[in-house]
């Protein structure tokens, strides 16, 4: 994320799949394969799967915001992280994340609490998730003013159909203060896999009750337009000798400000396919990127090109 923290990409996320769609046994198998394949970053949180999963996490990112304890005040940050460490049987995590900004807590209190858990050896670094560039800069300024520890990275949604924040707002932070991006949902909750081309399959995430919003999004007029664009993008993937998901993940990783991409996998074949995206990155030339931009037609306007 910055000069002092280097993340190997891609990484795995446990938000939807672990503890919800799959068993602990399958989760442990997936994590073992991921770790053996070079993945060294596992993203989890106290609210994911209601804290029910029991498997050991090799390296975890914690979002200090339980459903019953809203906010980022000092008490909740410290207690939330302590509880997560106990459940995971870990002494510390590499990065602790402040999930969503909290307007009810002064920024100085948040930064002081994060500095405290790092100084206590409970975490090595801290980052933000779903914060605006202005809020991240405020945290950085507070840290510098009071000689505290600033955030090193931001978790942000980034994929073919969600580009604005990562491509126009965060690059300035990357170049000015070294804040990197850990992007999530590279396949847009499965939309980019192509499995929704002919509607919503029964076994898919969009068919699950909590994901009614996803189903509606897919079946909307915009959703059908996205599927049409994905058909064209699939031709580029075929030309490169990869799958559409691999193209999508490689496209995310190609952005110089993106330190890591969080992947969610519910079975071994999905994980293997996703990890194969690393082999596609060298094929992501300026010409290919231009073709993708032409098909998507949604490249944000910015002062400079932040891609390689």
N, C-alpha and C positions, 0 to 999 in steps of 0.2 A: 504494500500500500504506500509506503514511503521509503526513504533511504534506509530506515532502520528495521523495516519489516517486509520481508519478501514472501509472497505467497505462491505456492506452486498451483497451477491450474490444471484441469478444473477441480472443483471441490463438490462435496455432496451435501444436500439439504435434507432435513428430516421432517419438515413441517407437515406435509400432507400424508406421505406414505408410511412413515414409521409410527406404529402404535395405532394407526387408523385402518389403512388398507391391507397391511401385511402383518404377519406374526413376528414375534421377537426373534425366532429362529432364522427366518428369511432375512430379517434386518441385519442380524449378526453376520450372516453369510455375505450379504451385499457389502457390508462395511469391511469385511476381511478382504474380499476381492478388490475393492476400491483402494484399500491401504496397500495391498501388494502390487497394485498397478501404479503406485506413486502418488495417490491422493493423500494429502496430509492435513486437510482441513475439513472438519465435519461440523455442520451448522445445526444447532438444536436450541431449545429454550424450555423454560419451566412450564410454559402454557401448551407446548406441543404435546398432543396426545394425552393431555391432562396429567402429565408427570407419571404415566403408567409404565412406560418402557423401562426395562431393567438391564438391558445390555450395556456393556462398557463402551464409552466413547473415547477414542484415542485422543482427539483434540477437539474441543468444543467451543462454540460461540454462544453466549447466553444473552437473552434479551430480558432485562430485569423488569418484567411487567406481568405479574400474574393476574388472572381474571378477577380475583378478589382483592387485589392490591394495585389499584390504578395509580399511575404517576411515576415520576422519576425523582422523588425526594430521597434524601440520604438514607432514611430508614428502609425504604423499599428496595433501593439499589443494593445495600449491604445484606439485608436479610434474604432478598431474592437470589443473589449470587451464592450466599452461604448454603441455602437450601438446595440449589442446583448442584453444587459441588458435592454435597453429601449424597444426593441421589445417584450421581455418576461415579462416586467413589474416587474423586480426583482431588488433588491438593490445590490445583489452579487450572485456569483456562488460558489459552493464548490471547484471546480477545473477548472482551465483554462489550455487548452492544446496548446502546440506549435506543429502544424501539419506539419510534414516533416521538416528536417533541412534546414537551409538557409545559404549557403556558402558565400553569398554576405554581410551578416551582422556579425560583430564580436560577438563571444560568450558572451563577457562581456556585450555588449549592450542588448542582449536577456535576460540574467540573471538579469541585472539591471531593465529592463522594467517589467519583471515578478515580481520582488521584489517590484517595485513601485505600481503595481495594487493591490498587496496583502496588502501593507502598507496603501493604500488608501481605503481599505475595499471593493474593487470590487471583490475580490476572496479570498478564504481561503488558497488554495494551488495551485501549478502549476505542470504540468506534460508534458511529451513529447509524440509524436505519430510518429511512423515509423522512430525513430532515432536509430542509431547503438549504441552498448554498449560503444564504444570509445567516441562518441559524448556526451552521457549521462554522462560519467565519466569526460569529459572535463567541462561540465556545473557544475557538482558537485565540481570540483577542483576550478573553477572560483568563485563559491559561497563561498567556504571556504576561499579562498585567500582574497576576498574583503568584507567578513562578510555579504554576501547576502544570499538569500533563495534558496536552491537547489531544483531540481525537486523531487517529491516523487513517481512517477509511470510512466510507459511507456505503451502506447497502442500498441499492436502488434497482427498481424494476427496469429491465432493458431487453428488448427483443425487436424483431422486424417492425412491429406495430406500435412500439413505445420507445421513442428516441430522444425527445426534447431535452429532458433533464440531463441525461448522461452525455449527450453530444454538444449541448450549448451552455448549460449552467455549471456543471461540475469540472470541465476542463480547466477553467480559470483557477480553481482551488488546487487542482493537480499540479499546475505549473507554478503557482505562487507559494503554496505551503505544503505541497507534497501529499495531499490527501488523495488516496486512491479509491477506486470503486470496486466493490464486490457486488456483481450484478446477480439478480435472481430472476427466476421465471424466463429463461432464455427461449423456452418453447411455448410461452404464453399459456400456461396451464394446459398444455397438450394440444392447443389449437394448431400449432405449427407442425405437429407430427404428420398431419394429413389424414388422421383417422376420422376426422369429422367431415370429410369431403362429401359424403352422401348422407349426412344426418348424424344423429347421436347414437352410437352403438350401446347396447344394454350394459356391457361390462365396463364402460368408460367412466371417468371421473364425473363428466357432465351429466351422467344418468343418476348420480347419487343425490339424495334429497338436499343436503347442505349446499349443493352446487347448482341449484336452480338458476341462479344468476348467470352461471357459465353457459348453461343450456340456452337461455334466452339470448345471450350474447352471440352464440354460434348461429342460432336460427334467425337472427335479425338480418336486415338488409346489408348492414356493414359487415356482418359475419360472413355472409355469402360472397361479398366482394373480396374479403380477405382470402377465402378459400380459392377463388379464381386466381388471385395473385400467387398463391402457394403452388398452384398447378404449374405456373410459369417458372417459379423458382425451382421446382422439382426438376425441370429440364436442365437448369444450371448445375444442380447437384449431380444429375446423371452424367453430364459432360465432365465433371470433376472426379467421377467415380466414387461418389459418396452418397449418403442418404440425405433427405431434407433436414432432419434433426441435426445431423453432423454439420451441414452447411450453416444452419442457424447458430449453433454453438460456436463454430469457428469464426463466424462473422462477428459475434460479440467479443470474442477474445482478441480479435484483430485490432480493436480500439486501444490505443496506447495507454489510456487512463484506466482501463479495466485490469485490475490485478488478478481477479479470479472470478469464475462463473459458478454459481451454485446449481447443482444438478439434483433432480429428484428422480429416483428410480424405484419401481416396485417389483422388478424381477431382473434376473441376471442378464438376459438378452438386451434389455433396455440399457442397463449400466454399461455393458460392453460396447454397445452402439454409441452411446454418449461419449465414452472415453476415447473412441476412435476419432473424435473431432480434432484431437491434437494433430493427427496426421494430415488434416485438411488445411491447417493454418498456412503452411508454405504455398499452397495453391491459391490462396486468397490474394490475388494480385490487384493492382489498382483497376485493371480492366474488368475483373470479375465484380469488384465492389461497385463499379460504375453501372454494370448490368443490373445488379441487385437494386441499386438506387433507382434506376430507370423503371423497373417493374413496380417497386413499392410506391414511388412518387410521393414520398413523405419526408425527404431529407430536410431537417430543420435548417433554417438560415443561421449561419454563424459567421463571425469575422474571419475565421481561419479554419483550415481543415485539420481536425485533431486525429486523423487516422494516419497510419504509416503510409 
